[in-house]
């Protein structure tokens, strides 16, 4: 009589879980090699193979001994998320649909310009913040992305453009964490991924060319200034708490005054006193686009070093909001200019493939989950009201 499935399962050895080296920061990679009895310089070698050469096969790492390569194949792996599809816009924008562990999909967008190439990456599967003008929030929330899944988006884009290798030119010159999710609610994984973007043996990007955009998770923003000095963007979208409560619900927990105070503290920690934050303001027809809103915004930001990026609302299925006219955009910008602010209008790119700002949706399975980290913050961080 043949053995039952249960009996076979009991006799089989449990499968060893391999460490995915793709998402390990330089410090964590050094610890990994120390744990297996190797010298720290091995971490530098492997870091370069992965992030500068785009190699995911240990056998190709020719400056490692054969014995070490065999050990790595037993204990480690280099696995990026799976590219499901790539769409290319008429304006040159590219969007990847990327499947991560668990079957959900995220979206990543590359925007080419004359003097730079900007990659917009995601930090979560879906989003728990439910901003009313954003398609991602309407997808619900599944989980945080791992550091490997975050930096994997950069790795995928760079490989697809042939910009990894000994003689490759850099195509991705800027990275913005403005895709799906709230980066500060996935703090540790985002910080590890950004460290790889900035590291000389990783992607070697300048801190001015890596931008984190947040809707305003104040405690995490205060922590960020202690460990990183990347560029900061504040997703504001309203000049007062009453309106922002409707558009960006997290404002009920961390009102505008608290958020801007945190942004000031972030700037104070920067070694370069010429740094500015970017304030993102999505203009929605007949919602936050009136002259009085522009004047109120100008006064609100009068004492904070910033530049204001005006974003015309991009429509998506299920939203009743409408895009503002170009005349309204220009009028709003001119009011800010006349008040002494630097204000620019973001050119809509990739809207024909639903890759424009606010349109990223992906495919989110099990949408009922909320971030455990965010749930703990709800319990531990009391709401403070500002008079």
N, C-alpha and C positions, 0 to 999 in steps of 0.2 A: 504494500500500500504506500502510495506516495505521501510525503510529508505535507501537512497543511501549510497554508500561507503564513499562519501565525507562528508555527514552529520554525519555518524558514527565516522569518523576520527576527526571531529570538537568537538564531545562530549567526546571523550576519553581523559583522562589525559595523558600528555606526560610522557613517561617512564623515570624514574630516572636513571641517569648514575652513576653506582657504581665505587668507587675508587679501582683500582687493587693494593692491598698492596704488591704484590710480588716484584714490582720494586721500592718501596720506600726505600730510604736510611734511616739509623737510625734517622738522623735529621728530615727528612721529615715525617717519621712515628710518631715521637714525636709531630710534629706540627699537624698531623692529629688527634691524640688523644686529644691534647689541644683544637682543634676546636670543638670537640664533648663533651668537658667538663670533660675529663678524666685525671688522673695523668700521668706524663711522664713514670713511671715504666711500664705502660701497653704496651708501645712501645717495651720495652725490652722483656717482656713476649711473645708478638706476634712475634717479630723478631726471637726468639729462636724456637717457634713453627713452623714457616715457613721454616727457612733456616737450622736449626739443626735437627729438627724432621721430616721435609718433610710433614707437615700437611697443607691441604688446605680446611679443614672443620672446621668452627668455633665451632661446637658442640663438637669437640674433644679437644678443648682448655679448659681443666677442671679446670685450676686455674683462669679462668675468670668467673665472675658472670653470671648467666643465663640471666639477663636483658641486660648486655653488649653484650653477644653473640647474642641476638636477635637484638640489635641495629646494630651490625656489619653486620648481614645478610641483613639488610635493606639498609645499606649505602656503604658496601664494598664487595669485593670479592678477592679471591686468584686464579688467572687463569694463567696457563702456556701455552705456545704455544702447538699445537697439533703435536704429533709424527705420521708421515705418515708411515715411515718404518725405519728399522734398518738393516744395512748390516754388516757382520763380515768378515774381511779379514783372509786369511790363516795365516798371521803373528800375529794375535791377535788384530789388529786395528779394531775399530768399527766406523761406520758412521751413523748418524741419518739424515733423511730428515724430516724437521720440517716445518709445515704450520703455517704461522702467519696471523694476521688480513689482510683481503684484498685478500687472496687466494694464494699469492706467497709463495714459499718455500725457506728455507735456509738450509745450511748443517753445521753439527757440527761433529768433529772427536775426538775420544779418542785413544791415543797411549800408550799402556802399556809397561813399561820397568822394569828392575830388581829392580831399586831403586826408581822409581817414576811412576806416571800415569799422562800424560799430556793431557789436554783437549784444543782443538783448537776451538775457538768460533768465530761467525760472529757478525759484528756490523751494517751492512747495507744489504738491499735486492739488490743484484747486486753491482756494483761499477761504479762511474763516471770517474775514473782516467784512465782506458783503457790501462794498462800496456800490452805490446805486447806479453808477455810470460805467461799471466795468463788467465785461462778460465773464471774466474769471471767477468773480465772487458768486455769480449766478450758477456756477457749476458745482457749488458745495465744496467740501474739503475732505481730503483723504488722509494725507500724511506729509511730513517733512521729507524733502529729498536728502539723500546721503551726500557727503562731500564728494564721493565718486560720481554721483549722478549730476551734481552741480558742475564740477570741473570737467566732467565728461562732455558737457555741451560745448565747452571751449575746445576740447580735444577733437570732437567730431567736426566742428566747423573748420578748425585749422587744417585737419587732415583732408577735408573735402576740397579745400582750395589749394592743396599741395604746399602749404606754408610751414610744414614740419619737415626737417631734414637738414643736412649739412649746408646746402646752398640755397635754401628756400628763403624767399622774401616774406616779410610779415604782411598778411592781408588783414587779420583782425588786429587793429591798433587800439581799440577801445572796447571795454566791456561794461555794460550797465546791468545791474540787477533790478530790472524793471519789468520782468516777465511775470509769469504766474506766481502768486503767493506774496507773503510779507516776509522779507528777508530777516528782519530782526526777531521773528518768532521761530526762526531756525538758526539761532545765533551761532552755536559752535560749528556746525557744518558749513555755514556761510563763511565764517572767519577762516576756517581751514582752507576752503576753496579759494578765497581771495588771497591767502598767503602764497598759494601756488601761482596765481596770476602774477603776483608782484615779485616772486623770487627770481634771482638772477639765473639760477639753474632750472627754473620753470619756464614761464612765458615772458618774464622780464618786463612786464608792463609798468609804466610810471603810476604812482599813486594818484596822479591827476587824471589818469586815463581809465581808472576803475571807479565806478560810481555806484553807490548803494542808495536806493530809493526806499523811503519808509513812509507809511501813513501816520506814524507817530506813536510807536511803542516806547514811551519815554524811559522807563527803567533800562531797557535794552540799549537805547541810544546813548544813555549815560555810560553804560558798560563799554560800548563800542569805542568811545574816545580813549579808553584806557588801553586798548589792544590794537587799534588800527588808526590810520590817518588817510584812508581813502576819501575820495570826493563824496559829498553828501547831497542828496536831493530830498526835499520835503514835499510830499504829495498833499498839498494844502486844499486847493479847489474852492475855497470860500473865504471871505474876509471877516466872518463873525461866527460865533459858536452856534447860533440858532440855525443858520443855513448849513454849516458844516455837519451838525448833528444829523441832518437829513441825508447828506451826500456821503459822509464818511463816518459811520456809526461809532468807530473807536474814539471819536472826539468826545463822546459822552463820558468816557473814562479818563481821557487825557486831553483836556480842552486846549485851545489854541495857545493861550498864554503859557501853559506848562510846556507845550511842544516847542515853542520858540525859545523859551528859556533854556531848554535842553540843547537846542541847536546852537545857541550862543556858547554854552559850556563846551560843546564839541569843538567849536572854532577856537576857543581859548586854549584848548589842549594841543592844537596844531603847532608844529615848529615854525611854520611859515605864516606870518601875520597878514599876508596878503590874500589868504584863502577866502573864498566866498562859498556859500551854499547856493544850490539851485532850488528855487521855489517853483513847483509844477502847479499849474492852474488850468484845469480843463474847462473850457467855456461851453456852456450848454444854453441853447436858445431859450430865452425867457425864464431862466432859472437863476443864473449867477453872472449874467453878462451886461447888466445895466451900468450906466455911467456912475451911479452912486456906489456900486460894487467896486469899480475901478478906483475911485477916490478913497474908499474905505481901505482897500488893499494897499494903496500907496502909503497911507498913514500908518497902517499896521506894521509895515515893513521898513519904516523910515529910519530905524536905528539898528538894523541888522545887515551886515554885509552880505548881499545876495544879488543874484540875477534871476529874473522871472521868465519862465518859459511858458508861454501861452499855447495851449493845446486845443484845437477844435475837436469837439466831441465826435467820435467815430461810432456810427450806429452799429447795432448788432441785434440779432433776432430776439424778440421778447422785450425790448426796451421802447418806451414811449418818448424818450428824449429825442431832441432834434439838433442837428448841427447848426452852429451859428453862421451867419453870412460873413463873407470876407470884409464887408464894410464894418460890421460890428467888431470883428477881430482887430482891424486897423484902428478903429476909434478907441477901443479899450487899451491897446498898446500905446497910442499917442498920449492918453491921459497919464499913464505910468511914466512915459518918457518926460512929459512936461513936469512931473513931480520929482524928476531927478533920478529915476530908476533905469537900469538896463533891462529892457524887456524885448524878447524875441518871440516870433511865432513859429512853432514847430511845423515844418512842412509834412503833410500827411504822406506817408510812404507805405506801400504794400497793402492798401485797403482793398485792392481787387482780389487778394488772396486771404483776406481777413487777418492781416499781419500788422495792422496799424495799432497805435496805442489804445489800450482798452478792449481790443477785440480778441485777445488770446484766450482760448477756452480749453483746448485739449480734450481728453476723454477721462473723466474722473469716475472711478469705480468706488462703491461704498461711500457715498457722499455725506453720510450722517455723522462721520467722525469729526472731532475737533482736536486741535493740538493739545497734547497733555501739558506741554509747557505753558500754553496760553491759559488752560484751565487752572493751573496752579497760580498763575499771575492774578487771575480773577479772584482767587481766594486770599492771596497774600497781599495784594496791593490795593488799599482802599482808594476810592475815588476822592480826589480833592477838588473842591470847587474854587474857582478864582473869582473874587469880587470884581 
